[in-house]
Amino acid sequence: MEIIMGKYFGTDGFRGEANVTLTVEHAFRIGRFLGWYYGQNHEDGKAKIIIGKDTRRSSYMFEYSLVSGLTASGADAYLLHVTTTPSVSYVTRTEDFDCGIMISASHNPFYDNGIKLINDKGEKMGEDVISEIEKYLDGDHAEVPLATHERIGCTIDYAAGRNRYMGYLMSLATYSFKGMRVGLDLANGSAWSIAKGVFDALGAKTYVIHAEPDGTNINTDCGSTHIESLQELVKREHLDVGFAYDGDADRCLCVDETGEVINGDLILYIYGCYMKERGKLISNKIVTTVMSNFGLYKALDAVGIEYEKTKVGDKYVYENMSKNGYRIGGEQSGHIIFSKYATTGDGILTSLKMMEVMLAKKKTLHQLASPVTIYPQVLKNIKVIDKAAAQNDPDVQAAVAKVAAKLGDDGRILVRESGTEPLVRVMVEAGTHDICQECVDSVIEVIKAKGYAI
């Protein structure tokens, strides 16, 4: 189901600065509504709702607020404690929960936080429920009743659910990791409680960095958004591979044995080829977003793999995969969805799948990625009065067509609008950085000349 871009909830939950734009009152009322809403599905009025959180200082505050709201409405709240977003998704869909809640702002700085809602299938919550929550937050929905007597909910420690998720990840490994030297950057975040245990159990010699969360250091100069220290670790310790996660571990970037970053596009290529070789690539399709690199498409063309392009956002990738039954899709940022095993991007699962290809093919990550040439890219944003008018202007479209013709099969141009700001984004990928720059500037000059720029 489509997720509404509402007043509070965006494509990835309700996110904002803790106690500024996202407050304990918001969390309490979200809990109150969800406890009542799902309680209607049960004769005794007791919904079962699971909660996970990342390592931000404010995550505890929001957890207690949500629990208060849920139990006041009669729901039982099950606590996974510090865990990953994909683990909440897994436990929700496999253990008969009405819905799941993840408290995290993903790769944002520590002072931000977010509330992600997950339906009983382990997918992002649908528009119908989100819109009702938004009405309730704004007082446009009837007040929901408080539970009394034995109908008041209780709180249940459910760390066992997290352990079962770890067991599930281990069960997916088809090879022992014995003898493999693996670096893990845990971003001082959610992966801290899970990733090392999984890799150790599978026999790897693990070298772990950024695994000392203190509530304020999540994503700070570490993890998939700051991968430099993992690159240094891999080179210094001569490791076979390194994996970096973001704050809630729903994405993963890799570092090969030479210290080079293997991003989401390269992960899609490596695993897509592996699936095709084994006859597992359903419909011979990989799902990407429009921001995947031109070099990925050239490499996929060379091996005869087809692809879909969605709007930017892992939710659009999952919608396409779900609708068409495709098995693999993702984004450059490292959100990779393996639909046979998960309903969301899962960073630790992604790293296990990369290990599988390396071990099955007896090749290094560098060798596996080598057929792909990543093209230089220049992306510029221009602030405009009217996004649609700027893009639809005949002269602007002519300038874009001229660039496309000039690049031919050796590059591409993409012009799209920002979903949240008054910006038009102009992106070009080509053989050299100078060509990219020249082509982007030629389109932006026309936008300015036609009077659209602010």
PyMOL commands that set and color helices and strands:
alter all, ss='L'
color gray80, all
select helices_A, chain A and resi 24-39+57-72+85-94+127-137+149-151+159-172+190-193+195-201+223-225+228-237+264-277+282-284+294-302+314-324+347-361+365-369+387-392+394-410+433-449
alter helices_A, ss='H'
color red, helices_A
select strands_A, chain A and resi 9-10+13-17+48-53+76-82+99-103+112-118+155-157+181-185+205-209+241-245+252-255+261-262+285-289+306-310+328-330+336-338+377-383+412-417+423-429
alter strands_A, ss='S'
color yellow, strands_A
deselect
rebuild
show_as cartoon
